[in-house]
Amino acid sequence: MALFTYMPDRNIKRTNTPTVLMSQFGDGYSQRTTTLLNNVNSSWNLSFKNRLDSEINNIVSFFESTNGVDSFTWQPPGEDSVLTVIVKKWDKVYVNEGISSLTATLERVYE
């Protein structure tokens, strides 16, 4: 499995979304339970701003090689664990001659 080693800009946003099954009763009460073993979905919004085209193109090539379905490993800055993630979407912006920016969302997967 490939390791994603590019260092994103600071201010990485991590979003956690629990998967919850909820039953709503007519008298205003509700009952909630988790639905899965790994019920918290995590994603990270990464940005690589004002980088050389060569670096951005290498990152894009890495993402394209996964086809949005193949997982790879990544260690979020400041965390001890190496995670298995996928990337479904990335955006490249041409800033200036030889300079580009990129944003991407990595989603944790369990395999």
N, C-alpha and C positions, 0 to 999 in steps of 0.2 A: 504494500500500500504506500502510495506517495506521501511525502511529508511537505506541507506548505510552510516555507521558511521565510517568506517576505514579511518585513516589519511594517505594519500599518501605522498611520498617524495616531497620535494620542486621542483621548476622548472616545474610546470605543464604547458603543452602546450595546449592552447585553439585555435582551428581552426574554423573560421567562413566562410561559403560558401553561398553567396546569390544565390538564384534561379532566373535567369533572362531569359526572352524570348527576343530574338534578331532577327530582320529582317535586312538582309544585302541587300543593293541596288547596282546596277551595277555601279553607279558613285562614289562608295567609301563611301557613306553615310550609316549610320545604325540607326535603331530605337530600343530602349531598353525599357522594362517595367518589373515590377515584375509580377510574375505569381500566387502568393499565398498570403493569409493573413499573415502567418508567413513564410516569404520567406527566412530568413537567417537560414541555418542549422549550428548548433554548435556542436563541439565534443571536448573532453578533453582526452589527452594522460596521463595516470597515471602510476606511477611506485612505487613499494614497494620493495626496494632493501635490501638484506641481513637481512631478518626477520626470526624469528623462524618458523619452519615448521608448528607449530600449528596455527599461525596467517595466514599464506599464505593458508593453507588448509581451514580455516574458510572462507576466502575471495572467494576461488575457489568454495566452497560449496554454498555460497550465489549466485555467478554468475550462477552456474549450476542449481540452483533452479528456475531461471528466464527463462531457456530454450532459451535464446536469443530473446524472444518475450515479456515477461512480464516486464512491466515498474516498476521502483522503484524511490524513491526520494533521492536526494543528494544535499548537499550545498557545492559548490566549495569554497575552502579556500579563504578568503578575499572578498567574495561577500555576499550580504544581502539576496538574493533570494534562496529559495529552489526550485530545478528544478526537472522535471520528465524526466528520462533518461532510456535508455536501454544499454545493453552491448552485442555485437555480437561476440567479439573475445577477448581472453586473453591468455597470454603465461606464463607458469611457467618454471622457470629454477632452477635446483638443483645445489646449489652453493657448499655446503659442508655438512658434516654430521650434520643434524638438522637445516640447514640454506638453505633457498630458496629465490628466487626473483620472482616477478610477474609484468607483464605489461598488461594494459588493455586500451581500448578506450570506453569511455562513449559517447553516442549520445543523444542529447536532442530530446524529442518527445513532441507532443502536443496532448492531449487527451481530 
